[in-house]
């Protein structure tokens, strides 16, 4: 499971920062059949991504620094280089036309 969740969560590390308020908006993504909801906050120079895997309720928290991502997924400690994270590939959107 760790082999699958880490790359998916790592993709979030490259997600652009959003204009953040005190209560950050909740975002969602799907990976390997699981749905994750998360929010992104800025704490000093570090971006903090906190969320939960919706089916199991397993929480995750990732702290994204300049060169490294550290945090926890459930009770498992994780740490990986930011350069090892692949950009999130979004599916093409179909726009309505008249």
N, C-alpha and C positions, 0 to 999 in steps of 0.2 A: 504494500500500500504506500509506503514511504517513497518508493521509486516513482509512483505516479503523481502523488499529491505535491511533492516538492517542485517539479517543473511547472505545474499549473499555478501554484502560489507564487513561484518566481516570476511568472509572467506579469503578475500584478505589480511587481517591483518596478517595471518599466512603464507602467501606466502613468500618463501625465498627471501632475498635481492639479487638483481642482480648487477653485476658490473655496476656501474652507471656512465654515462658520463654527460656532460652538458645538452644534449638533450636526455632524457631517451626514450627508445623504447616504443611504444604503444602496449599494450597487449589487448586481448579481452576475454570475457567469456559470457556465456548465463545462465540466471536464470529465471524460471517462464515465458518463452517465450520472455523475453527482452534481448537485447544484450547490453553489456557495454564495452566501451573501456577505458583504463586507463594507466597511467604511474606511476612509483614508483621512488621517489628521496629520498636521504638521506640528512637531515638537522641536523647536529650535531648528537645527540643520537636518534633522532626521524625520523622514516620513514614516508614519506608523499605520500599518494596515491591520485592522482587526476584523474578525468575522467568525462565521460558523458554517460547518457543512450541514445543510438543512435536514438531511435524512437522519443522520446519527446525532446531530447536536454537538459534534466535536469542534471545539473552538480553536482558532489559530490567531496568533499575533506575530507580525513580522515588522522589524525595524530596519528600514532601508537607509543605509549610510552612503557615503560617496563611492566606496569600493566593495562593500560587503552587505549581505542581508543576514540578519540574525533574528531568532525568535523561537516560538514554540508552536507545535501542531499537536493538539491534544496535550499529552504530557511529554512528548518527544521534543528535545532540543534540536534545532536546525541551524545551520550556518553554511552559507555558500557565497562564492564570489559573484558580484553583480555582472561581471563579464560572461558568466556561464548561463545567464538568463536569455532566452530567445524572445524576440518581440511577439506580442499577442497578434495572431493573424485573425482578422475579422472577416466573416463571410461577406460576400458582395451583397449590397442592398438592392432590392428591386423597387424602383420608383414607379408610381402610377403615372400614366400619360393619357392625354386626351386625344 
